[in-house]
Amino acid sequence: MIERLINRLFKHIDGFLMGSIAITMLLGLFVLYSASGENPARMMAQLTNISVALVVMWVAANIPPQHLERVALPLYLLGLVLLTGVAMFGEITNGARRWLDLGVARIQPSELMKIAAPMMLAWYFAKREASLQMVDYIIAAIFLAIPAAFILKQPDLGTTLLIVGSGIFVIYLAGFSWKLILALSATFAALAPILWGLLHDYQRRRIIILFDPHQDPLGAGYHTIQASIAIGSGGLAGKGWLSGTQSQLDFIPERTTDFILAVFGEEFGLLGNLFLLLLFTLIIGRGMLIAAQAQNTFCRLLAGSIALTFFTYAFVNIGMVSGILPVVGVPLPLISYGGTSLVTLMLGFGILMSIQTHKKLVAT
C-alpha cells in the first residue's frame, strides 16, 4: 500500500529531470553555506524556499497540459492587471517600483509573466496553427511587448530580457523565418543610438563599464573586477570548499545571489565550473527532448520556451559574472539564494514534467 502511494505521488515526476535538478540544488546549498559565511539561518531560509518550490513543481506536474492551455489567456490577463496595479500603486524599493501589496501578501507580478507570457503565445500559435500568417507573428510580438514595456518601466531590465527572450523562443519555434530574424536584428542594431537614449543612466553606465571595468574600480566596475579575480584565482581545481579568500574576506559583492558563481569558481575551479555546466546542459537537453516529443503544438512551444529560458537564465548570469555581459541582476538558476525566482523556475519544470508524463494519457 505504501509503495502504491509513493507511485501515485511521483507518477508525474520525470526522474531524469528531477535528478539533475536535485543534484544542482544540492550543489547550490554547499556553495551558499560557504558564500553566506556558514550562516545556518540563511541555509534554513533557502531550504524553506526549496521546499515551497518543490511543492509548486509537484502541483504543476500533476495538472494536465490541456488544463494549462485553458488558463493561458486568463493567466496572461491577470498578469497584465497586476502589472497595471504595480504601475499605479506599487511599492518603491531602492528606486524601483516592482512590488504590489495585496494586503494578505506582497507579490512581484513580473515573475508571473515569466510563465504567463510564453504560455499565452504558445496558446495563440496553437489556435492559429492551421492558418499562420505574418500578421500572427506581429500580434504575438504585441502580446509580448505589452508586459515587457510595463516591466522595463519599473525599471527591471533583467526580468524584461528574460520575458522577451522566452517569448522570442516561442515565436521562433512557431516557425518564424531565420531571414526575418536576421533582418530584425540588423534593424535593432541600426536603432541602437535611439535605444541608448531610452536607457536609464545606471543601465548605460553598466554597459560602458562592461568594456572597461577599471574606469570605476571601486564603483560600477567593482563587481566585475572582484568576480574575475575570484574565478581566475580558483585555477583548475579551486581552493577548496570554505577556503575561497575573495569570498571569505567579503570582497565579492552579492555573493549569495547574483555573484554566487564567483564563489563557486574560486572554491571548485575550472573542473567545478565544467561540472556545473554539465548539469545545466542535462537539464536543458531533457527539456528540449520533452519539447520534441510533445503531443501537440501548445505543449511543444511551451516546453521549448521553458527549456530555452532556463538556458537564458544561466547564460546571462554566467556572462555577467565572467565579464562578457553587463550586470543586469539575474540570479544563477537553482544555485543563487532566493525564493521568488526559484519558485518560478520550479513551476516551469513542473509544467515540463506535466507535458512529459501526461502525453500517453491524452489522445493525440
N, C-alpha and C positions, 0 to 999 in steps of 0.2 A: 504493500500500500504506500509506504514511504517512497519507494522507487517510482511508482506511478505518479505520485505528487510532484516529485522532482522533475520527472519527464514533462509533466504539464507546465511546470513553472518555467522550464528552459526550452520549451518546444519551439519558440520563435526567436531564440538567441543563436546567431551564427557563430559557431565555435571558433573558426579561424580568425574572424574579425574581432571577436571578444578577447581571444587570447593575445592578439597583437596589441590591442588597446590596453589590456590589463598589464602586460609587461612594460609598456610605455609609461603608464601612470605610476607603476611601482618604481620605475627608474626616476620619475619625476619627484616622488616622495623622498628618495635618497638625496637628490640634488637640493630639494627645498630645505631639508633638515640642515644641510651644510650652509646654504645661502642665507638662511634665517638666523644663523648664529646658534644653531642647535636649540632653537626655541620650541618647546613642546606645545605651547599654546597655538602657535602658527600651524604646527603639524595637525593638531586636533581639529582646527578650523578647516584645514584642507581635506582631512578625512571626512568631515561633515559635508563639504562641498561635493566630494566624490560620491558619497552615499546618496545625496539628493540627485546628482546627475545620473547615477546608475538606475535609480527608481524611474526617472524621466525616460531613460533609454528603454527600460523594460516595458513601460506603458506604451511608448511609441511603437515598439516592436510587435506588440500584441494588437495593434489597430490595423485592420486590413487596408491595403492601399486604396481600394475603392472608396472607403470612408474618408481617407485623406484627400482624395480627389474632390469629394463633395464639399469639403470645408475650405478648399483652397481660396475661392473667391471671398467668402465671409471673413476668413483669417486675414487676407490682404486688406480688406476694407476696414477691419478692426484696427490693424496696424496703422493705417492712414489716419483714422480718428484719433488714436493715441499720439501719433506724431504731431497732429494739429494741436492736441492738448498740451504737448510739450512746448510747442512754439508760442502758445498763448499763456500758459500757466506754469510752465516747467520751472524747477528749481535751478538756480545758477550756482555752480560749484566750480571753483578755480577758473572762472571766466567763461565756462561753457554751460549751456542750458540743455541738459541731456536727460534729466530725471523727472518723472511725474509722480507726485504723491497722491495716491488714490484714497488716503485715509487709513485703509487696512493694510496697505503695502506701498512700497516705494519701488517703481519699476523703471526700466530703461527700454522704451519701445523699439529703439533701433535694433536691439538684439532679436526681437521677434521678427523683424524684417529680414534677418539673415536667412530665415527659413521660409517666411511668408512670400517674399518676392520671387525666388526661384520656383516655389510651388505654384504661384499664380501664373507665371509664364509657362510652366510645364502644362498646367490645366488648359491655358489658352491655345497652345500649339496642338494639344491633343484634340481639342474641339475643332480646330481648323485643319487638321491633318490631311483631309481629302482634297482640300482646295487652297493650299498655301500659296500666297502671292506676296509680292514685295510689301504691299501695304500692311500685311500681317506682321512683318518684322518691324515696321515703323511703329505700329500700335504697341507691340511688345516693348520696344525701346521707350515709349512714352510711359507704359506701366512701370518700367524700371526707373525712369528719370524722376518721377514724382517723389517717391520716398527718398531717393538719393539726394534730391535738392533740399528736402527737409533736414536730412541728417547732416549734410555739408554745412547748412546754415547754423547748426548748433554751436560751435563747429566740431565735427568729428571726422577728420579726413580718413583715418584708418578704417573705421567702420564703413564709411562711404565706399572706399575702394573694395572692401570685401563684398559688399552687397552688389555693387556694379559688376564685379568680377563674377559672382555667382549667376547673375542674370545674363551676362555675356556668354557664359558657358552654355546656358540653356539655349540661347539664340543660335550659337554655333552648332550645337548638337542637333538642333532642329533643321539644319540644312543650309544655314546662311553661307553664301559663297566666300571662298578664300580671297578671290579677287576683290570683292567688295570690302572685305576686312582690311586688305592692304590699302585700298583707296581711302577708306575712312581713317586709317592710321596716318596716312600721308596728310590728310586734311587736318587731323588733330595736331600733327607736328607743325603745320603751317599756322595754326591758330594759337600756338604756344605763347607768343608775346601777349595776346589778348587774355589768355587764361592765366598767365603770370600775374597780370594786374588784378585778377579776381581773388587771388590767394591772400590770406591774412599775412601780416608781417612775420609772425613766428614761423609760418609754413614756408615762406620764401627763404627765411634765414636757415631753416633746416636743409633746404636744397643746396644753398650756397655752401654751407658747412660740409655737405657731403663730398664736395670736390677738394676741400682743404680744411679739415677739422682743426688744424693748428692756427687758423685765423683767430679762433677764440678758444684756446685750450682749457680755460677754466670756466667757460660758459657753455655755449651751444655745442662746441666740439668735444666737451669733456666725456660725454657718454661713449662716443665712438672711439676716442683715443684709449680710454681705460679698457673698453671691451677688447680692442685689438691687442693691447698689451697682455691681457689675461689669456686670450686664446693662443697667442703666439708663445707665451711662456709655458703653456701646457706641453708643448713638444709632441712626441709620438705617443707616449703612454700616460701623460699627465703627471701631476704632482701627488696624486692620491686623494682619496675621499677625506674631506675635512682639512686638507692641507694646502688649499689654494691661498697664496699670500694676498693677491689682489682682492679676493672676496672676503677673506677673514679679517683683513685690515681695513675693510669698508671703503675701498677705492672704487668699487663698481657700483654705480647708482642703479636703483630699481632692480636690484639683483635677485629678488624673489619673483618678479613679474616679467617685464619686457626684456630684461637683460640677463635672465637666468642662464641662457645658453653660454654666456661668457664664463660663468661659474662652472658649468659643466665642462666646457672646453679646457679650462685651466686644470681641473681636477682629474679628468679622464683622457685628455689629449686627443690626438687625431683618431686613434683607434676607437675611442668612445664616441666621437662625433660620427664616425662611419657606421658604428652600430646603431646609433640613433637614426641616422638617415635610412638604414636598412629597415628599421621598424616603421618609419613613415612610409617607405616605399611599399611595404607589405600591406599597410592599411589602405593606401591609395589604390594599389593594384587590386586588392579584394573589392574595393568599391567600384572600380571600373569594370571588373568581371561581373559583378552583380548587375551593373547597368547594361552590359552587353547581353546578359541572359534574361533581362526583364520581360515581363509578359505583355506589356503594351507601351505605347508612346509616352504616356504620362509617367510611368514608372521609370522608363529608360532615361528620359530627360531629367527627372528629379534625382535619380540615383547618380547619374553622371555629374550633375551640378554639385551635389553634396561631396562626392569624392574629389572633384577638382577644386572646390572651395577649401577643403582641408589642405590640399596642396598649396593653395594661395596663402593660407594662414602660415604654413611652415616656411614657404619661400620668402614671404615678406619679412618675417621675424629673423630668419637666418641672414637674409641680405642686409637687414637693418643693423644687426649686431656685428656682422663682419665688415660693414662699412661700404657696401656696394649699393645700398638703397637709403633714402632719407629716413630719419627716425619718425615713425608715424603712430607709435603706441599700439602695436599689435602683439599680443602675448604669444609665447611658443605653445602650440596646441598640446594639451594633455600633460604639459610639464610645468608651466607657469602657475603661480599661486593665483587663485581667484575662483569665484563661483559662477558668475554670470556667463562668461564665455565658455566655461566647461559644460554648463548645463545645455547651452545652445549646441555645442559640438556633439554631446551625447544624444541630444534629441535627433540630430541629423543621422547619427549612427543607428539609432533605434529605427528610424524610417528606412535606412538601408536594409536592416535585418528584416523588417516587415516585408519589404519588396522581395527579398530573397526567400523567406520561409513561407510566405503565403502564395507564391506563384503556382504551386502544384494544387492548391485548394480552390483556385478560381479559374473558371473556364476562360480560355483564350479565344 
